[in-house]
Amino acid sequence: MAAPVKSERATDVRSHILDTAQRLIGAGGFSGVGLNDILAAAGVPKGSFYHYFASKEAFGRDLLDHYFGKYLAEVDALLADERVPARERLGAYWQFWRQNQERDDPEGKCLAVKLGAEVSDISEGMRTALKHGTSAIIARLSRVVAQGQADGSIEASRPPGDLAESLYQLWLGASIMAKIARSGDPFDAALAATDQALTGT
């Protein structure tokens, strides 16, 4: 099989396919959305998939890398302003997370929540992409926790990395439970537990 083309136009088309796929898969899951559905929605000829991606698994990995690249840029914008107390910046991140999960637009859905359980057992490449992306989020949260411990806005004495990972896992679980319950109550509980964790109580 020939390698995917690398021209500037192909790169634009490839990004458009990935953006379209994110919306569709954010709503229907990886297994629930066919490649032909994605190409049709993107307005790309059905036979051209392998011009842009080496395989379906490579497409899934590229989709996650593309998603996390955009997501991390949003996270960086939320967390970057060190004139704002670290705990307040973390609060803005949790609000951002909750709003994305509760809105109807599938483009804003977290693909780690949507695809984590679905694809990790069937695609090592996609599992690795999920691990890399979520680790990058946790690293950013860890830096802000450390800043909060330094500026006094976070009272917890736990190592920043441990606390950041626990909080991320807490919110990941809350997102899944919110889907199951069709309720915002799990997010309310996650916020209360987050506040408790940041005060060290």
Backbone bond lengths (Angstrom), bond angles and torsions (degrees), N, CA, C in turn:
res aa  C-N    CA-C-N  psi(-1)  N-CA   C-N-CA  omega(-1)  CA-C   N-CA-C  phi
1 M - - - 1.464 - - 1.532 109.03 -
2 A 1.324 116.24 133.12 1.464 120.71 -179.28 1.515 110.54 -67.50
3 A 1.333 115.10 149.18 1.471 119.64 177.26 1.515 110.10 -68.16
4 P 1.336 118.49 149.67 1.456 121.46 177.54 1.517 111.21 -59.27
5 V 1.329 116.48 145.38 1.458 121.17 -179.69 1.520 110.01 -71.91
6 K 1.360 116.09 153.22 1.454 121.43 -171.21 1.527 113.37 -122.36
7 S 1.330 119.12 11.87 1.457 120.19 -177.32 1.521 110.72 -65.62
8 E 1.362 115.68 164.65 1.467 120.00 179.61 1.523 111.16 -60.49
9 R 1.330 116.72 -41.78 1.460 119.78 178.77 1.529 110.49 -63.60
10 A 1.339 115.76 -41.77 1.465 119.03 178.94 1.523 110.94 -63.22
11 T 1.327 116.70 -37.20 1.458 120.37 178.15 1.518 110.51 -62.90
12 D 1.331 116.97 -41.50 1.467 120.83 177.83 1.526 110.96 -63.82
13 V 1.321 116.88 -44.95 1.467 120.71 179.54 1.522 109.75 -63.89
14 R 1.320 115.66 -42.56 1.458 120.72 179.95 1.530 110.46 -60.25
15 S 1.326 117.85 -44.58 1.464 121.02 178.01 1.517 111.14 -63.28
16 H 1.341 116.23 -38.03 1.463 120.12 178.40 1.526 110.74 -65.00
17 I 1.325 116.98 -40.80 1.468 120.31 177.19 1.527 110.05 -61.82
18 L 1.333 117.13 -43.89 1.458 120.73 -178.76 1.527 111.64 -66.14
19 D 1.330 117.20 -39.85 1.465 119.91 176.99 1.528 110.68 -62.88
20 T 1.325 115.78 -42.69 1.469 120.46 178.41 1.531 110.27 -64.35
21 A 1.321 115.94 -43.67 1.465 120.27 179.96 1.520 111.16 -63.00
22 Q 1.322 117.71 -38.25 1.463 119.55 179.62 1.519 111.47 -59.14
23 R 1.326 116.35 -42.48 1.472 119.63 179.38 1.526 110.95 -64.90
24 L 1.326 116.63 -46.65 1.461 120.40 -176.29 1.523 111.60 -69.25
25 I 1.332 116.40 -44.92 1.459 119.96 -178.33 1.517 110.99 -73.58
26 G 1.338 117.24 -30.28 1.457 120.14 173.88 1.516 111.87 -60.14
27 A 1.336 116.71 -27.56 1.461 121.44 178.24 1.520 112.56 -92.67
28 G 1.341 116.92 -42.08 1.457 119.97 -169.86 1.511 116.70 -110.88
29 G 1.334 118.07 -4.80 1.453 120.57 -178.24 1.513 112.39 85.18
30 F 1.334 115.92 165.35 1.467 120.16 -176.13 1.524 111.16 -70.53
31 S 1.316 117.05 -44.46 1.459 120.29 -178.14 1.524 112.54 -75.91
32 G 1.332 115.87 -22.68 1.460 119.88 -175.64 1.509 114.87 -85.13
33 V 1.325 117.04 -5.74 1.464 120.91 -178.16 1.525 108.49 -121.91
34 G 1.329 116.22 122.96 1.458 120.74 -179.31 1.520 112.27 -82.08
35 L 1.321 115.49 155.39 1.459 119.79 178.31 1.525 111.23 -60.55
36 N 1.323 117.34 -38.63 1.462 119.94 179.26 1.526 111.46 -64.08
37 D 1.336 117.01 -34.58 1.463 120.45 176.47 1.530 110.60 -63.04
38 I 1.319 115.97 -42.67 1.463 120.81 -179.63 1.522 110.54 -65.58
39 L 1.332 116.87 -47.15 1.462 120.49 -178.46 1.522 111.02 -64.51
40 A 1.335 116.60 -39.20 1.470 119.56 178.18 1.520 110.64 -63.91
41 A 1.332 117.47 -44.32 1.462 120.58 179.87 1.519 111.35 -65.60
42 A 1.332 116.64 -31.19 1.465 120.89 179.42 1.518 112.31 -82.60
43 G 1.340 116.92 -9.36 1.463 119.97 -178.34 1.513 113.05 72.14
44 V 1.343 115.99 32.52 1.462 122.58 -178.60 1.526 108.26 -112.64
45 P 1.332 118.62 136.10 1.471 120.05 -179.60 1.519 112.26 -54.52
46 K 1.328 115.79 139.05 1.461 120.98 -173.15 1.530 112.61 -61.02
47 G 1.299 116.90 -33.11 1.459 119.04 -175.70 1.510 114.94 -80.88
48 S 1.334 117.30 1.67 1.461 119.11 -171.60 1.525 114.28 -100.13
49 F 1.322 118.06 5.85 1.463 120.49 -174.73 1.522 111.80 -53.23
50 Y 1.335 116.97 -45.63 1.463 120.19 -173.88 1.530 112.82 -77.28
51 H 1.315 117.06 -0.92 1.459 119.60 168.36 1.529 110.17 -74.63
52 Y 1.330 116.05 -23.27 1.465 120.39 -173.13 1.527 113.43 -112.59
53 F 1.339 117.58 -22.29 1.463 120.96 -177.59 1.517 109.05 -139.79
54 A 1.348 115.97 141.68 1.457 120.24 -175.64 1.521 112.62 -71.77
55 S 1.328 116.97 -30.15 1.462 121.77 -178.47 1.525 108.28 -163.45
56 K 1.327 116.06 172.93 1.460 118.57 177.06 1.523 110.98 -66.42
57 E 1.337 117.40 -37.90 1.461 119.46 178.49 1.534 110.71 -66.27
58 A 1.337 116.77 -40.05 1.463 119.96 176.98 1.527 110.34 -63.17
59 F 1.323 116.20 -37.70 1.466 119.99 175.74 1.526 110.72 -60.92
60 G 1.337 117.76 -44.74 1.460 120.72 179.51 1.517 111.67 -62.62
61 R 1.315 116.48 -41.99 1.467 120.60 178.06 1.527 110.48 -64.29
62 D 1.338 115.87 -43.92 1.469 119.59 179.30 1.518 111.49 -65.52
63 L 1.328 116.64 -35.34 1.460 120.74 177.20 1.524 110.35 -60.10
64 L 1.321 116.85 -46.22 1.463 120.41 -179.15 1.523 111.39 -67.52
65 D 1.319 117.31 -41.30 1.468 120.07 177.10 1.533 110.42 -61.32
66 H 1.313 116.46 -41.78 1.465 122.19 179.14 1.530 110.30 -63.66
67 Y 1.320 115.84 -45.16 1.468 120.63 179.33 1.523 111.05 -62.42
68 F 1.322 117.42 -50.83 1.457 119.83 -177.16 1.528 111.54 -64.64
69 G 1.326 117.77 -33.47 1.457 119.57 176.59 1.518 111.39 -58.60
70 K 1.312 116.94 -45.51 1.471 120.76 178.67 1.521 111.39 -69.96
71 Y 1.317 116.09 -41.48 1.464 120.64 -177.44 1.525 110.98 -64.37
72 L 1.315 116.32 -44.10 1.462 119.76 -178.56 1.526 111.54 -65.56
73 A 1.323 117.11 -31.91 1.463 119.21 175.65 1.530 110.51 -64.28
74 E 1.338 116.70 -38.28 1.467 120.17 176.83 1.533 111.02 -67.47
75 V 1.328 115.72 -41.37 1.461 119.92 178.70 1.529 110.13 -62.72
76 D 1.314 117.02 -43.82 1.462 120.61 179.06 1.523 111.31 -58.90
77 A 1.329 116.31 -40.55 1.459 119.77 179.57 1.531 111.10 -64.91
78 L 1.329 116.80 -35.99 1.468 120.92 179.81 1.527 112.38 -71.45
79 L 1.315 116.73 -34.19 1.461 120.79 -169.68 1.531 114.27 -102.11
80 A 1.316 117.67 -6.21 1.467 119.79 -166.86 1.524 115.25 -75.49
81 D 1.320 118.57 -32.20 1.468 120.85 -169.65 1.519 110.70 -76.06
82 E 1.332 116.47 99.13 1.458 120.65 -175.89 1.524 112.87 -76.42
83 R 1.323 117.43 -1.83 1.470 119.64 171.67 1.530 110.44 -73.78
84 V 1.329 116.22 -20.62 1.465 122.02 177.71 1.523 108.13 -90.73
85 P 1.352 119.17 132.85 1.465 120.07 178.81 1.532 111.45 -52.41
86 A 1.302 115.18 142.48 1.460 120.30 -174.50 1.522 112.16 -57.45
87 R 1.316 116.60 -41.50 1.464 118.84 -178.47 1.524 111.42 -63.13
88 E 1.308 117.28 -35.07 1.465 120.95 177.62 1.523 110.57 -67.68
89 R 1.321 116.76 -38.38 1.470 119.99 177.15 1.526 110.90 -65.20
90 L 1.335 116.42 -40.83 1.466 118.80 175.71 1.520 111.48 -62.29
91 G 1.323 116.35 -39.35 1.457 119.90 177.40 1.515 111.94 -60.42
92 A 1.335 116.23 -38.88 1.474 120.08 177.65 1.526 110.36 -64.68
93 Y 1.327 116.49 -35.68 1.464 119.63 178.30 1.519 111.18 -66.62
94 W 1.331 118.31 -45.08 1.466 119.54 179.57 1.529 110.67 -62.97
95 Q 1.327 117.10 -37.63 1.466 120.49 177.52 1.529 110.26 -63.95
96 F 1.327 116.10 -43.55 1.468 122.06 176.43 1.525 110.21 -58.32
97 W 1.327 116.90 -45.38 1.469 121.98 179.25 1.531 109.93 -59.56
98 R 1.322 116.03 -50.22 1.459 119.53 -176.59 1.529 111.28 -63.31
99 Q 1.302 118.02 -43.75 1.458 121.04 -179.52 1.521 110.77 -61.03
100 N 1.335 117.11 -41.50 1.461 120.05 179.17 1.521 111.72 -63.12
101 Q 1.330 116.66 -39.31 1.457 119.83 -177.66 1.519 112.84 -75.68
102 E 1.322 116.98 -28.97 1.466 119.68 -175.51 1.530 113.50 -90.06
103 R 1.309 117.35 -16.64 1.464 117.27 -179.16 1.523 110.43 -81.01
104 D 1.341 115.64 160.98 1.457 121.01 -175.36 1.520 112.99 -81.28
105 D 1.329 118.34 -18.32 1.455 121.69 -175.53 1.524 110.19 -69.51
106 P 1.345 118.66 114.13 1.467 119.86 -178.03 1.520 113.45 -66.44
107 E 1.350 117.80 -18.36 1.460 120.12 179.51 1.525 111.16 -63.49
108 G 1.340 116.53 -28.97 1.450 119.92 -178.82 1.514 114.04 -88.38
109 K 1.314 117.49 -4.60 1.465 119.83 -176.83 1.526 110.85 -68.38
110 C 1.310 115.51 142.46 1.461 121.58 179.26 1.527 109.01 -75.74
111 L 1.340 116.56 118.87 1.457 118.90 -179.24 1.528 112.19 -72.37
112 A 1.334 118.07 -20.22 1.458 119.29 173.51 1.525 109.87 -65.65
113 V 1.341 116.43 -40.13 1.467 121.11 176.91 1.532 109.88 -69.11
114 K 1.328 115.40 -46.08 1.460 120.09 -173.85 1.520 112.74 -68.85
115 L 1.336 116.90 -41.30 1.459 119.61 -168.93 1.518 114.81 -109.86
116 G 1.342 118.08 -11.70 1.458 120.10 -173.42 1.519 113.93 -51.06
117 A 1.307 116.74 -54.06 1.467 120.12 -178.63 1.523 111.72 -74.69
118 E 1.342 116.47 -30.98 1.459 119.86 -174.76 1.523 112.55 -69.82
119 V 1.321 117.76 -45.43 1.462 119.34 -168.60 1.531 114.46 -103.63
120 S 1.330 117.93 -15.95 1.469 118.71 -173.13 1.525 112.95 -63.77
121 D 1.323 117.42 -28.60 1.468 120.65 179.93 1.527 113.26 -88.29
122 I 1.334 117.17 -10.45 1.467 118.71 -175.43 1.518 113.44 -114.94
123 S 1.332 117.48 -13.43 1.457 119.94 -178.56 1.525 109.74 -143.23
124 E 1.318 116.29 110.55 1.461 120.36 178.80 1.531 110.98 -65.60
125 G 1.328 116.19 -36.32 1.458 119.42 178.32 1.515 112.50 -63.06
126 M 1.318 116.99 -42.76 1.455 120.58 179.20 1.521 111.20 -71.46
127 R 1.350 116.72 -36.33 1.464 119.46 176.36 1.529 109.91 -61.45
128 T 1.321 116.23 -42.78 1.461 120.35 179.91 1.521 110.97 -64.49
129 A 1.332 117.12 -40.39 1.457 120.69 177.98 1.523 111.05 -63.93
130 L 1.323 117.19 -39.81 1.470 121.18 176.18 1.525 111.02 -64.17
131 K 1.324 116.49 -42.59 1.465 120.17 179.60 1.523 110.53 -63.81
132 H 1.314 116.82 -43.66 1.461 120.90 179.72 1.531 110.75 -63.11
133 G 1.329 116.48 -45.03 1.464 120.37 -178.16 1.512 112.76 -66.93
134 T 1.335 116.77 -45.01 1.467 119.28 -179.34 1.526 110.87 -69.46
135 S 1.329 117.52 -34.21 1.464 120.03 176.73 1.524 110.92 -64.41
136 A 1.321 117.00 -35.32 1.460 120.58 177.88 1.525 111.24 -66.65
137 I 1.332 116.86 -37.55 1.467 120.19 176.36 1.522 109.99 -64.89
138 I 1.328 116.75 -48.00 1.465 121.03 -178.65 1.524 110.59 -60.82
139 A 1.323 117.83 -38.33 1.464 120.78 178.37 1.520 111.30 -61.60
140 R 1.319 116.63 -39.60 1.464 120.17 178.20 1.533 110.76 -67.10
141 L 1.328 116.36 -43.22 1.463 119.81 177.85 1.526 110.70 -62.89
142 S 1.324 116.24 -38.65 1.465 120.37 179.64 1.521 111.14 -61.45
143 R 1.336 117.10 -41.15 1.463 119.86 179.19 1.525 111.00 -63.00
144 V 1.328 116.23 -39.31 1.465 119.16 -179.08 1.523 110.36 -71.82
145 V 1.321 117.61 -37.44 1.465 119.87 175.42 1.529 109.77 -59.35
146 A 1.324 116.99 -45.20 1.462 120.42 178.92 1.526 110.73 -61.17
147 Q 1.319 117.02 -39.55 1.463 120.59 177.05 1.524 110.84 -64.54
148 G 1.329 116.24 -38.40 1.460 120.44 179.11 1.516 112.26 -67.40
149 Q 1.319 116.47 -37.48 1.461 119.73 176.14 1.525 110.45 -65.35
150 A 1.339 115.99 -33.33 1.465 120.11 179.34 1.525 112.21 -75.53
151 D 1.347 116.94 -37.77 1.473 118.84 -177.48 1.533 113.11 -89.03
152 G 1.348 116.37 -3.13 1.451 120.83 175.84 1.517 115.05 87.16
153 S 1.314 117.64 -1.14 1.464 119.14 -179.47 1.526 112.21 -80.03
154 I 1.342 117.34 -17.10 1.466 122.52 175.53 1.522 107.46 -118.51
155 E 1.319 115.49 119.78 1.468 120.92 -174.10 1.518 113.14 -91.17
156 A 1.324 117.48 -18.14 1.465 120.71 -177.49 1.517 110.18 -61.94
157 S 1.329 115.61 140.98 1.464 120.61 -178.49 1.527 112.91 -101.04
158 R 1.315 118.18 0.29 1.466 120.73 179.03 1.519 110.56 -60.11
159 P 1.320 118.98 150.55 1.465 120.63 175.60 1.533 110.35 -54.55
160 P 1.326 117.99 136.20 1.476 120.50 -175.73 1.522 113.64 -54.44
161 G 1.331 117.42 -41.34 1.461 119.30 -179.17 1.516 112.65 -63.49
162 D 1.317 116.62 -42.57 1.464 120.73 178.92 1.523 111.21 -63.64
163 L 1.332 115.89 -44.58 1.455 119.87 -178.35 1.524 110.95 -66.64
164 A 1.335 116.62 -42.96 1.464 120.39 179.56 1.524 111.25 -61.97
165 E 1.323 116.91 -42.39 1.466 120.08 -179.97 1.525 110.97 -65.80
166 S 1.332 117.00 -41.15 1.469 120.24 178.76 1.522 111.31 -62.85
167 L 1.332 116.17 -41.75 1.469 119.83 -179.65 1.523 111.09 -67.21
168 Y 1.328 116.71 -41.07 1.465 118.93 178.63 1.525 110.30 -61.85
169 Q 1.316 115.99 -44.67 1.470 119.56 179.17 1.524 111.31 -63.44
170 L 1.330 116.56 -37.58 1.464 121.52 177.28 1.527 110.55 -59.03
171 W 1.328 116.37 -46.75 1.470 119.71 -177.32 1.517 112.16 -74.25
172 L 1.327 116.93 -30.41 1.463 119.62 174.74 1.524 109.74 -63.78
173 G 1.328 116.08 -45.22 1.461 119.67 177.63 1.513 112.43 -64.55
174 A 1.333 116.86 -39.10 1.468 120.08 178.54 1.516 110.84 -62.55
175 S 1.325 117.37 -36.38 1.466 120.70 179.55 1.522 111.38 -64.54
176 I 1.330 115.67 -40.90 1.467 119.18 178.71 1.527 110.58 -67.50
177 M 1.339 117.06 -43.60 1.464 120.13 179.89 1.527 111.37 -66.28
178 A 1.332 117.18 -33.76 1.463 119.59 177.31 1.524 110.84 -64.08
179 K 1.346 116.47 -35.64 1.463 120.23 176.22 1.526 110.57 -66.01
180 I 1.328 115.46 -43.96 1.461 119.50 -177.73 1.524 110.98 -66.10
181 A 1.329 116.14 -44.01 1.466 120.69 -176.18 1.519 112.95 -83.09
182 R 1.351 116.06 -16.28 1.474 121.08 -172.08 1.524 109.78 51.29
183 S 1.323 114.32 50.58 1.459 121.74 -175.13 1.522 108.95 -150.78
184 G 1.322 115.88 151.97 1.451 120.77 174.40 1.513 113.70 -85.03
185 D 1.330 117.43 -0.93 1.469 120.33 -177.11 1.531 112.88 -57.03
186 P 1.352 119.24 -40.96 1.468 117.65 178.71 1.530 113.19 -61.03
187 F 1.316 117.52 -31.21 1.459 119.50 177.10 1.529 111.11 -72.05
188 D 1.324 116.33 -37.20 1.470 119.06 175.20 1.522 110.33 -60.66
189 A 1.344 115.84 -42.62 1.465 120.21 179.30 1.525 110.89 -66.41
190 A 1.342 116.71 -39.68 1.466 120.37 179.24 1.529 110.90 -64.46
191 L 1.330 116.39 -38.99 1.466 119.76 179.30 1.528 110.91 -65.37
192 A 1.331 116.12 -42.15 1.473 119.96 178.99 1.536 109.85 -63.87
193 A 1.333 116.43 -43.00 1.467 119.99 179.68 1.525 111.37 -67.29
194 T 1.321 116.50 -33.91 1.464 120.85 176.82 1.516 110.78 -64.86
195 D 1.332 116.53 -47.24 1.464 119.94 178.75 1.533 110.70 -59.15
196 Q 1.314 116.00 -40.29 1.465 120.59 179.77 1.528 110.19 -65.66
197 A 1.324 116.88 -42.19 1.456 120.38 -179.49 1.521 111.88 -65.77
198 L 1.318 117.31 -37.48 1.463 120.54 -177.73 1.534 112.35 -73.96
199 T 1.318 116.78 -20.59 1.474 120.21 176.45 1.521 110.82 -92.93
200 G 1.338 116.65 -7.49 1.456 120.16 178.46 1.501 114.33 74.69
201 T 1.344 116.91 21.76 1.480 119.81 -178.25 1.528 110.56 -101.84
